[in-house]
């Protein structure tokens, strides 16, 4: 493993596509997590509004 890292650091031409791929994967994961968080927040707000509307309280 150390040999691979040393080879990549010695040849940045191979390192650039790998770093771009890692950045794209991190961006996709972050985007998916933010979308999921937005859905949870909206669902929570709708639940609280529904409970308040029917008067059962929290």
Secondary structure, DSSP 8 states (H G I E B T S, - for coil): -HHHHHHHHH-HHHHHHHHHHHHHHHHHHHHHHHHHHHHHHHHHHHHHHHHHHHT---
